[in-house]
Amino acid sequence: MSGFEQLFPGRLPRLVMFDLDGTLIDSVPDLAAAVDNMLLKLGRAPAGLESVREWVGNGAPVLVRRALAGGIEHSTVDDVEAEVALDIFMEAYSENHNLTVVYPGVRDTLKWLSKQGVEMALITNKPERFVAPLLDQMKIGRYFKWIIGGDTLPQKKPDPAALFFVMKMANIPASQSLFVGDSRSDVLAAKAAGVKCVALSYGYNHGRPIAEESPALVIDDLRKLIPGCLDLASGITLPDAAQPYSGNAIVVVTRKLWMKVIKALARWRWRA
């Protein structure tokens, strides 16, 4: 049974909101390059890829402060030094995103949702100036009707303000909405907004398993949301109780399988 069938028996959500970094794209290599560039210009040792992977997820200002502190805790970092470092980081990160890639299954899932008429939005803590160009470079920007960056609103995740804003713009209630992310901030924001949350196990959660945050569903491939992806279904993990069984969902899967069989027979007869 697919993720949608478990969370929305007999129907689909009308609105799906996505996080970006660690959910749709792996941007850590470019972020790490920008962080190391910043640190070197400040006369410090580079942090490296794995350290940056544990620090991302709360926006550029927090990432920069963590890099200056050399760890997650950054309360002792000088504010003036952090502002100078942030400017250097932003300039370095704006130069290119050639190391960033889209995760497997993302384009397939976005395309499928678009064909079903599901509204989609992007809610990220990444500064807004980087988001639209990056989405276009990754060739996934056309799928999102609403894009909220980390500085679009006064609040950023885990505050639920962006989720409430998008649901109001879409005129779709929380009960018919879904948030897809990869971090504690994503899960907390979704819960605060009263929205079911699907979490990706491969993302950035400061080195902790995302299942610890008890999202509604944990998956390791975005295509596991889609009805009919039976070859991927074995990896689905439900931290909470499973949703009621839906007979209609099985009908959808069965029809798709029969269509594949009919098309295969037609090709075989044509070749014969």
KOLKE-914492 format. One record per residue (C-alpha): x, z, y; residue in three letters. Coordinates in nm, 3 decimals. Layout:
N
<rec east="X" up="Z" north="Y" r="ALA"/>
...
REM end
This chain:
272
<rec east="0.000" up="0.000" north="0.000" r="MET"/>
<rec east="0.140" up="-0.100" north="0.338" r="SER"/>
<rec east="0.197" up="0.130" north="0.632" r="GLY"/>
<rec east="-0.101" up="-0.005" north="0.826" r="PHE"/>
<rec east="-0.328" up="0.039" north="0.522" r="GLU"/>
<rec east="-0.220" up="0.402" north="0.491" r="GLN"/>
<rec east="-0.251" up="0.493" north="0.859" r="LEU"/>
<rec east="-0.549" up="0.274" north="0.958" r="PHE"/>
<rec east="-0.760" up="0.225" north="0.642" r="PRO"/>
<rec east="-0.977" up="-0.086" north="0.656" r="GLY"/>
<rec east="-0.851" up="-0.202" north="0.997" r="ARG"/>
<rec east="-0.546" up="-0.254" north="1.216" r="LEU"/>
<rec east="-0.443" up="-0.064" north="1.528" r="PRO"/>
<rec east="-0.547" up="-0.248" north="1.843" r="ARG"/>
<rec east="-0.226" up="-0.149" north="2.022" r="LEU"/>
<rec east="0.126" up="-0.099" north="1.885" r="VAL"/>
<rec east="0.391" up="0.045" north="2.117" r="MET"/>
<rec east="0.758" up="0.013" north="2.022" r="PHE"/>
<rec east="1.080" up="0.186" north="2.115" r="ASP"/>
<rec east="1.373" up="-0.054" north="2.158" r="LEU"/>
<rec east="1.722" up="0.078" north="2.075" r="ASP"/>
<rec east="1.749" up="0.190" north="1.714" r="GLY"/>
<rec east="1.401" up="0.056" north="1.638" r="THR"/>
<rec east="1.401" up="-0.316" north="1.717" r="LEU"/>
<rec east="1.767" up="-0.374" north="1.802" r="ILE"/>
<rec east="2.104" up="-0.225" north="1.714" r="ASP"/>
<rec east="2.261" up="-0.195" north="2.059" r="SER"/>
<rec east="2.520" up="0.074" north="1.985" r="VAL"/>
<rec east="2.820" up="-0.163" north="1.963" r="PRO"/>
<rec east="2.762" up="-0.284" north="2.322" r="ASP"/>
<rec east="2.678" up="0.065" north="2.446" r="LEU"/>
<rec east="2.995" up="0.202" north="2.284" r="ALA"/>
<rec east="3.204" up="-0.073" north="2.443" r="ALA"/>
<rec east="3.060" up="0.015" north="2.786" r="ALA"/>
<rec east="3.114" up="0.389" north="2.730" r="VAL"/>
<rec east="3.474" up="0.337" north="2.623" r="ASP"/>
<rec east="3.533" up="0.108" north="2.921" r="ASN"/>
<rec east="3.401" up="0.383" north="3.149" r="MET"/>
<rec east="3.611" up="0.655" north="2.987" r="LEU"/>
<rec east="3.929" up="0.449" north="3.004" r="LEU"/>
<rec east="3.874" up="0.378" north="3.375" r="LYS"/>
<rec east="3.838" up="0.754" north="3.427" r="LEU"/>
<rec east="4.167" up="0.816" north="3.246" r="GLY"/>
<rec east="4.001" up="0.957" north="2.934" r="ARG"/>
<rec east="4.030" up="0.871" north="2.565" r="ALA"/>
<rec east="3.764" up="0.632" north="2.427" r="PRO"/>
<rec east="3.478" up="0.789" north="2.233" r="ALA"/>
<rec east="3.433" up="0.527" north="1.961" r="GLY"/>
<rec east="3.131" up="0.375" north="1.791" r="LEU"/>
<rec east="3.021" up="0.662" north="1.569" r="GLU"/>
<rec east="3.023" up="0.922" north="1.846" r="SER"/>
<rec east="2.816" up="0.699" north="2.073" r="VAL"/>
<rec east="2.572" up="0.636" north="1.789" r="ARG"/>
<rec east="2.495" up="1.009" north="1.785" r="GLU"/>
<rec east="2.462" up="1.033" north="2.164" r="TRP"/>
<rec east="2.218" up="0.751" north="2.246" r="VAL"/>
<rec east="1.842" up="0.781" north="2.275" r="GLY"/>
<rec east="1.777" up="0.976" north="2.596" r="ASN"/>
<rec east="1.867" up="0.719" north="2.860" r="GLY"/>
<rec east="2.188" up="0.605" north="3.030" r="ALA"/>
<rec east="2.244" up="0.915" north="3.250" r="PRO"/>
<rec east="2.232" up="1.147" north="2.949" r="VAL"/>
<rec east="2.453" up="0.915" north="2.743" r="LEU"/>
<rec east="2.714" up="0.914" north="3.018" r="VAL"/>
<rec east="2.707" up="1.292" north="3.051" r="ARG"/>
<rec east="2.744" up="1.331" north="2.674" r="ARG"/>
<rec east="3.042" up="1.095" north="2.680" r="ALA"/>
<rec east="3.204" up="1.303" north="2.955" r="LEU"/>
<rec east="3.135" up="1.622" north="2.760" r="ALA"/>
<rec east="3.246" up="1.472" north="2.431" r="GLY"/>
<rec east="2.931" up="1.591" north="2.254" r="GLY"/>
<rec east="2.553" up="1.631" north="2.262" r="ILE"/>
<rec east="2.562" up="1.939" north="2.489" r="GLU"/>
<rec east="2.647" up="1.829" north="2.843" r="HIS"/>
<rec east="2.526" up="2.105" north="3.076" r="SER"/>
<rec east="2.877" up="2.182" north="3.206" r="THR"/>
<rec east="2.947" up="1.826" north="3.326" r="VAL"/>
<rec east="2.997" up="1.799" north="3.702" r="ASP"/>
<rec east="2.710" up="1.613" north="3.869" r="ASP"/>
<rec east="2.931" up="1.418" north="4.111" r="VAL"/>
<rec east="3.161" up="1.305" north="3.830" r="GLU"/>
<rec east="2.857" up="1.205" north="3.624" r="ALA"/>
<rec east="2.724" up="0.986" north="3.909" r="GLU"/>
<rec east="3.058" up="0.808" north="3.946" r="VAL"/>
<rec east="3.081" up="0.758" north="3.569" r="ALA"/>
<rec east="2.723" up="0.628" north="3.552" r="LEU"/>
<rec east="2.800" up="0.355" north="3.806" r="ASP"/>
<rec east="3.104" up="0.245" north="3.604" r="ILE"/>
<rec east="2.902" up="0.246" north="3.281" r="PHE"/>
<rec east="2.612" up="0.047" north="3.429" r="MET"/>
<rec east="2.849" up="-0.220" north="3.559" r="GLU"/>
<rec east="3.030" up="-0.243" north="3.225" r="ALA"/>
<rec east="2.708" up="-0.259" north="3.022" r="TYR"/>
<rec east="2.557" up="-0.528" north="3.245" r="SER"/>
<rec east="2.838" up="-0.772" north="3.169" r="GLU"/>
<rec east="2.713" up="-0.884" north="2.825" r="ASN"/>
<rec east="2.522" up="-0.784" north="2.513" r="HIS"/>
<rec east="2.694" up="-1.011" north="2.265" r="ASN"/>
<rec east="2.731" up="-0.739" north="1.999" r="LEU"/>
<rec east="2.363" up="-0.640" north="1.999" r="THR"/>
<rec east="2.150" up="-0.767" north="1.708" r="VAL"/>
<rec east="1.785" up="-0.756" north="1.604" r="VAL"/>
<rec east="1.720" up="-0.551" north="1.291" r="TYR"/>
<rec east="1.597" up="-0.735" north="0.977" r="PRO"/>
<rec east="1.218" up="-0.771" north="0.961" r="GLY"/>
<rec east="1.158" up="-0.718" north="1.332" r="VAL"/>
<rec east="1.081" up="-1.077" north="1.426" r="ARG"/>
<rec east="0.861" up="-1.122" north="1.118" r="ASP"/>
<rec east="0.659" up="-0.812" north="1.205" r="THR"/>
<rec east="0.617" up="-0.895" north="1.574" r="LEU"/>
<rec east="0.509" up="-1.249" north="1.487" r="LYS"/>
<rec east="0.256" up="-1.121" north="1.231" r="TRP"/>
<rec east="0.108" up="-0.869" north="1.476" r="LEU"/>
<rec east="0.079" up="-1.138" north="1.740" r="SER"/>
<rec east="-0.111" up="-1.364" north="1.501" r="LYS"/>
<rec east="-0.352" up="-1.078" north="1.426" r="GLN"/>
<rec east="-0.426" up="-1.037" north="1.797" r="GLY"/>
<rec east="-0.274" up="-0.688" north="1.817" r="VAL"/>
<rec east="-0.159" up="-0.593" north="2.169" r="GLU"/>
<rec east="0.206" up="-0.486" north="2.191" r="MET"/>
<rec east="0.410" up="-0.287" north="2.441" r="ALA"/>
<rec east="0.771" up="-0.174" north="2.469" r="LEU"/>
<rec east="0.853" up="0.180" north="2.583" r="ILE"/>
<rec east="1.223" up="0.258" north="2.608" r="THR"/>
<rec east="1.452" up="0.503" north="2.787" r="ASN"/>
<rec east="1.694" up="0.216" north="2.861" r="LYS"/>
<rec east="1.713" up="0.137" north="3.236" r="PRO"/>
<rec east="1.451" up="-0.125" north="3.327" r="GLU"/>
<rec east="1.702" up="-0.371" north="3.475" r="ARG"/>
<rec east="1.851" up="-0.433" north="3.129" r="PHE"/>
<rec east="1.533" up="-0.454" north="2.923" r="VAL"/>
<rec east="1.368" up="-0.790" north="2.999" r="ALA"/>
<rec east="1.696" up="-0.992" north="2.996" r="PRO"/>
<rec east="1.796" up="-0.828" north="2.668" r="LEU"/>
<rec east="1.456" up="-0.900" north="2.510" r="LEU"/>
<rec east="1.482" up="-1.263" north="2.614" r="ASP"/>
<rec east="1.837" up="-1.287" north="2.479" r="GLN"/>
<rec east="1.712" up="-1.147" north="2.147" r="MET"/>
<rec east="1.417" up="-1.392" north="2.162" r="LYS"/>
<rec east="1.149" up="-1.124" north="2.123" r="ILE"/>
<rec east="1.039" up="-1.073" north="2.483" r="GLY"/>
<rec east="0.729" up="-1.295" north="2.457" r="ARG"/>
<rec east="0.557" up="-1.053" north="2.222" r="TYR"/>
<rec east="0.522" up="-0.767" north="2.472" r="PHE"/>
<rec east="0.244" up="-0.752" north="2.730" r="LYS"/>
<rec east="0.376" up="-0.429" north="2.883" r="TRP"/>
<rec east="0.739" up="-0.319" north="2.922" r="ILE"/>
<rec east="0.825" up="0.032" north="3.039" r="ILE"/>
<rec east="1.190" up="0.119" north="3.102" r="GLY"/>
<rec east="1.350" up="0.458" north="3.138" r="GLY"/>
<rec east="1.323" up="0.443" north="3.518" r="ASP"/>
<rec east="0.991" up="0.257" north="3.548" r="THR"/>
<rec east="0.803" up="0.588" north="3.574" r="LEU"/>
<rec east="0.926" up="0.926" north="3.700" r="PRO"/>
<rec east="0.915" up="1.057" north="3.341" r="GLN"/>
<rec east="1.082" up="0.926" north="3.028" r="LYS"/>
<rec east="1.037" up="1.008" north="2.659" r="LYS"/>
<rec east="0.982" up="1.266" north="2.511" r="PRO"/>
<rec east="0.733" up="1.294" north="2.796" r="ASP"/>
<rec east="0.419" up="1.102" north="2.689" r="PRO"/>
<rec east="0.353" up="0.957" north="3.038" r="ALA"/>
<rec east="0.456" up="0.602" north="2.945" r="ALA"/>
<rec east="0.230" up="0.602" north="2.638" r="LEU"/>
<rec east="-0.065" up="0.725" north="2.843" r="PHE"/>
<rec east="0.011" up="0.461" north="3.107" r="PHE"/>
<rec east="0.015" up="0.174" north="2.858" r="VAL"/>
<rec east="-0.301" up="0.290" north="2.679" r="MET"/>
<rec east="-0.480" up="0.310" north="3.015" r="LYS"/>
<rec east="-0.362" up="-0.040" north="3.111" r="MET"/>
<rec east="-0.471" up="-0.175" north="2.774" r="ALA"/>
<rec east="-0.798" up="0.023" north="2.780" r="ASN"/>
<rec east="-0.732" up="0.126" north="2.420" r="ILE"/>
<rec east="-0.771" up="0.489" north="2.302" r="PRO"/>
<rec east="-0.505" up="0.689" north="2.121" r="ALA"/>
<rec east="-0.709" up="0.674" north="1.799" r="SER"/>
<rec east="-0.660" up="0.296" north="1.788" r="GLN"/>
<rec east="-0.296" up="0.299" north="1.896" r="SER"/>
<rec east="0.037" up="0.339" north="1.716" r="LEU"/>
<rec east="0.388" up="0.420" north="1.833" r="PHE"/>
<rec east="0.694" up="0.298" north="1.641" r="VAL"/>
<rec east="1.031" up="0.459" north="1.708" r="GLY"/>
<rec east="1.341" up="0.608" north="1.553" r="ASP"/>
<rec east="1.418" up="0.936" north="1.727" r="SER"/>
<rec east="1.294" up="1.287" north="1.796" r="ARG"/>
<rec east="1.203" up="1.181" north="2.151" r="SER"/>
<rec east="0.979" up="0.906" north="2.013" r="ASP"/>
<rec east="0.798" up="1.136" north="1.769" r="VAL"/>
<rec east="0.748" up="1.407" north="2.031" r="LEU"/>
<rec east="0.614" up="1.158" north="2.285" r="ALA"/>
<rec east="0.369" up="1.011" north="2.034" r="ALA"/>
<rec east="0.245" up="1.353" north="1.921" r="LYS"/>
<rec east="0.197" up="1.466" north="2.282" r="ALA"/>
<rec east="-0.007" up="1.151" north="2.348" r="ALA"/>
<rec east="-0.219" up="1.202" north="2.036" r="GLY"/>
<rec east="-0.089" up="0.878" north="1.884" r="VAL"/>
<rec east="0.021" up="0.827" north="1.523" r="LYS"/>
<rec east="0.394" up="0.764" north="1.495" r="CYS"/>
<rec east="0.588" up="0.551" north="1.248" r="VAL"/>
<rec east="0.961" up="0.626" north="1.241" r="ALA"/>
<rec east="1.245" up="0.404" north="1.121" r="LEU"/>
<rec east="1.503" up="0.579" north="0.906" r="SER"/>
<rec east="1.790" up="0.352" north="1.015" r="TYR"/>
<rec east="1.784" up="0.436" north="1.387" r="GLY"/>
<rec east="1.952" up="0.679" north="1.623" r="TYR"/>
<rec east="1.845" up="1.042" north="1.589" r="ASN"/>
<rec east="2.162" up="1.230" north="1.681" r="HIS"/>
<rec east="2.276" up="1.234" north="1.319" r="GLY"/>
<rec east="1.961" up="1.404" north="1.184" r="ARG"/>
<rec east="1.709" up="1.256" north="0.935" r="PRO"/>
<rec east="1.403" up="1.147" north="1.131" r="ILE"/>
<rec east="1.174" up="1.282" north="0.857" r="ALA"/>
<rec east="1.258" up="1.631" north="0.988" r="GLU"/>
<rec east="1.040" up="1.555" north="1.292" r="GLU"/>
<rec east="0.736" up="1.493" north="1.067" r="SER"/>
<rec east="0.614" up="1.157" north="1.197" r="PRO"/>
<rec east="0.303" up="1.015" north="1.028" r="ALA"/>
<rec east="0.518" up="0.772" north="0.829" r="LEU"/>
<rec east="0.887" up="0.700" north="0.768" r="VAL"/>
<rec east="0.998" up="0.350" north="0.663" r="ILE"/>
<rec east="1.331" up="0.168" north="0.637" r="ASP"/>
<rec east="1.206" up="-0.184" north="0.715" r="ASP"/>
<rec east="0.948" up="-0.275" north="0.978" r="LEU"/>
<rec east="0.786" up="-0.525" north="0.741" r="ARG"/>
<rec east="0.660" up="-0.235" north="0.532" r="LYS"/>
<rec east="0.383" up="-0.198" north="0.788" r="LEU"/>
<rec east="0.239" up="-0.537" north="0.692" r="ILE"/>
<rec east="-0.025" up="-0.575" north="0.419" r="PRO"/>
<rec east="0.101" up="-0.800" north="0.143" r="GLY"/>
<rec east="0.472" up="-0.713" north="0.158" r="CYS"/>
<rec east="0.454" up="-0.570" north="-0.194" r="LEU"/>
<rec east="0.820" up="-0.640" north="-0.270" r="ASP"/>
<rec east="0.916" up="-0.394" north="0.006" r="LEU"/>
<rec east="0.656" up="-0.123" north="-0.056" r="ALA"/>
<rec east="0.861" up="0.102" north="-0.286" r="SER"/>
<rec east="1.069" up="0.242" north="-0.001" r="GLY"/>
<rec east="0.783" up="0.391" north="0.200" r="ILE"/>
<rec east="0.804" up="0.768" north="0.252" r="THR"/>
<rec east="0.514" up="0.982" north="0.371" r="LEU"/>
<rec east="0.621" up="1.321" north="0.506" r="PRO"/>
<rec east="0.256" up="1.418" north="0.554" r="ASP"/>
<rec east="-0.044" up="1.377" north="0.323" r="ALA"/>
<rec east="-0.131" up="1.019" north="0.233" r="ALA"/>
<rec east="-0.432" up="0.855" north="0.397" r="GLN"/>
<rec east="-0.748" up="0.777" north="0.196" r="PRO"/>
<rec east="-0.749" up="0.475" north="-0.030" r="TYR"/>
<rec east="-0.901" up="0.159" north="0.119" r="SER"/>
<rec east="-1.051" up="-0.100" north="-0.116" r="GLY"/>
<rec east="-1.068" up="-0.362" north="0.158" r="ASN"/>
<rec east="-0.690" up="-0.359" north="0.196" r="ALA"/>
<rec east="-0.643" up="-0.452" north="-0.170" r="ILE"/>
<rec east="-0.878" up="-0.749" north="-0.122" r="VAL"/>
<rec east="-0.652" up="-0.876" north="0.159" r="VAL"/>
<rec east="-0.344" up="-0.851" north="-0.062" r="VAL"/>
<rec east="-0.519" up="-1.015" north="-0.358" r="THR"/>
<rec east="-0.638" up="-1.311" north="-0.151" r="ARG"/>
<rec east="-0.286" up="-1.369" north="-0.020" r="LYS"/>
<rec east="-0.142" up="-1.363" north="-0.370" r="LEU"/>
<rec east="-0.407" up="-1.607" north="-0.496" r="TRP"/>
<rec east="-0.331" up="-1.845" north="-0.207" r="MET"/>
<rec east="0.036" up="-1.842" north="-0.305" r="LYS"/>
<rec east="-0.057" up="-1.921" north="-0.667" r="VAL"/>
<rec east="-0.290" up="-2.207" north="-0.564" r="ILE"/>
<rec east="-0.025" up="-2.359" north="-0.336" r="LYS"/>
<rec east="0.236" up="-2.333" north="-0.612" r="ALA"/>
<rec east="0.005" up="-2.508" north="-0.861" r="LEU"/>
<rec east="-0.070" up="-2.781" north="-0.608" r="ALA"/>
<rec east="0.302" up="-2.848" north="-0.557" r="ARG"/>
<rec east="0.359" up="-2.851" north="-0.934" r="TRP"/>
<rec east="0.078" up="-3.106" north="-0.990" r="ARG"/>
<rec east="0.206" up="-3.326" north="-0.706" r="TRP"/>
<rec east="0.556" up="-3.331" north="-0.849" r="ARG"/>
<rec east="0.422" up="-3.404" north="-1.198" r="ALA"/>
REM end
